[in-house]
Amino acid sequence: MFASLLVLSASVAYDSHLPPLLPWQGQSISLMQKAGPLTTDFELSSGEASPSYAETMAFVDRLVAANPTQFKAQTIGYSNSQRAIKMLIASEQGYFQASQIANDTKPTIFVQAGIHGGEIDGKDAMFMLLRDIATGKRRDILKNVNILFIPILNVDGHERSSAFNRINQRGPVKMGFRTNGNNLNLNRDFTKLDTPEIKSVLKVINDYNPNLYIDVHVTDGADYQYDVTYGYNPVFASESPAVSDTLNQLFKPLIDEKLVSQGHIPGPLVFVMDKREFKSGLAGWVATPRYSNGWGDLKSLPTILVENHSLKPYKQRVLGTYVFLDGAISALAEHSNELLAAVKKEQAFIPKQLSVKRGYAEQANEIEFKGISYAREQNALSGQVEVKYLGNKQDYTNLPIYWQKEVLHTVEVPKAFFIPPVYSDLVAKLKLHGVEFTQLEGVNTQPLKVAKVKDYTFDKAPFEGRFRVSANFDYVAAINVDLNGWYQVNTQQIAGELAVHLLHPEAPDSFFAWGEFNTIFQRTEYMENYALIPYARQMLKNNPKLALAFDKKINDDKVFAKDADARLNWLYEQSPFYDQAYLKYPILMSFEEDIVLAEQKDKEI
């Protein structure tokens, strides 16, 4: 018997600490069946519970057994606990090979559930939808699209199941944990690729080439009327604005109409600026590439992030997800050509500069918003004013919303990056990202630049298992570099923008920022004064220009003049014995203007 039913007796009390609910009785309740073929564990629990990993995998097998000509399950990877990560493929023609799906003229939707183990709505919603396909109720779906579906991505977090994992979420009665077995948040891993789970997802995307990627979550944050919120980077802040515009103009109206017709309230993907004062305004977030939707934006892969409202009952959220997915499938079937044209347009565009960091605008826009009334009062436990949601509708006509419109940092896009062969592990990650590269042979003939660290700061605490670093750089010519065996990454490619975010050291989600090159901050050879002083004396004698620079620094900098260690270290830095790799970013860059100048000089000669 379904084990989670044992805890249903406690369900009347598990949400007693949460704000009062608005009544809901949507038409989508009719989608549930109480008995019959392939009734899901969610339905058997009257919408209260979600099955365990073992029960989930058993249901996948039942779906395949019920429709083996159109359904197939594949293992796409394993967690570090060696649990299999399963993906179900649904195809009318029985196209189960990656090449068949990738080359099919019929569009493919890729639905991912459970990237956070406790946010599992997508699993139970998609099981109902697939059941309706398998039993013939929804034969129309596979006539229009192919489906890739991961029911549980974070399989280890899913099995860290408890009734007490998410204090602000109504159900299921037992739910998984946010992070994986190594306590890493999978939805922060789309650039650094530390987890087998996200590596598996990227391989699926590379191999199957889906047309639309749906990542299903459940919110944190404030109370409001919407039960299904979703979004993608807005047009004005998107690196694939044509894709974002197509989703906004053609997909969103169809999805919203379907949700409203079934008794759900679709809303925008926004957060609050101040959790203790809702009227202060909303935060219009723009995802960076560490997140699924930010990564998809850079890849020109249409990606929708679904955030069901955590304070709505589990049954309502799951049914809303069913309707959302049904609407997304209909939109993809109807507008796949327009979406494909937008993707091709963005893939062909390579910018000369790229925004890598954004901030919230000082001036707010205004938005209509379906909120919930609240009171603010001094709280004895926290010692400050806290918010209390009252469970009544409160509609705002001009609520402030602060979008991340401010561009805080841009970088010039190099013509190419050059990676030393000792970093072959990063090259393997680039391959998973779909970034193309070539391995070089022969002598370098083009001008290159190296980034020298001027100053740097390490985070004071680890984040996602890493000590992140930020730095400022000087860019100088790289002299006498033998590139034989190095890897060249040209930015004039489909994944060029993503390559810049990964390889440019000033990008906040780059390999550099995530600490892949922290060894450049350490020195392993040091000077001995008895050896340095006679060498430096001869060095200054042979190089009058250097001697003048040393004298000038002593005369101009009194602190330096009185610091023996600083004086000797400066001399050591000028010597050929100094570590030439210290504080130098090992990935070199070439820039179009440098190449043009070099070619002009060659012609003049």
Secondary structure, DSSP 8 states (H G I E B T S, - for coil): --GGGGGGGGTTTTTTTS--------GGGGG--SSSTT--HHHHTTTS----HHHHHHHHHHHHHH-TTTEEEEEEEE-TT--EEEEEEE-TT---SHHHHHT-SS-EEEEEE-SSTT--HHHHHHHHHHHHHHTTTTTHHHHH-EEEEES-S-HHHHHS-BTTS-TT----SSB--SS-TTS--GGG-TTT--SHHHHHHHHHHHHH--SEEEEEEE--S--BS-SEEEE---GGG-SSHHHHHHIIIIIHHHHHHHHHHTT--EEE--EES-TT-GGG-EEE----TTSHHHHHHHHT--EEEEEE-TTS-HHHHHHHHHHHHHHHHHHHHHHHHHHHHHHHHHHT---SEEEEEEE--SS-EEEEEEEEEEEEEE-TTTSSEEEEEEEEEEEEEEEEEEES-EEEEEEE--SEEEE-GGGHHHHHHHHHTT---EE--S---S--EEEEEEEEEE-SS-BTTB--EEEEEEEEE--S---TT-EEEESSSTTHHHHHHHH-TTSTTSTTTTTTTGGGG-------HHHHHHHHHHHHHH-HHHHHHHHHHHHH-HHHHH-HHHHHHHHHHHSTTS-TTTTB-SSEEE-HHHHHHHHHHHHH-
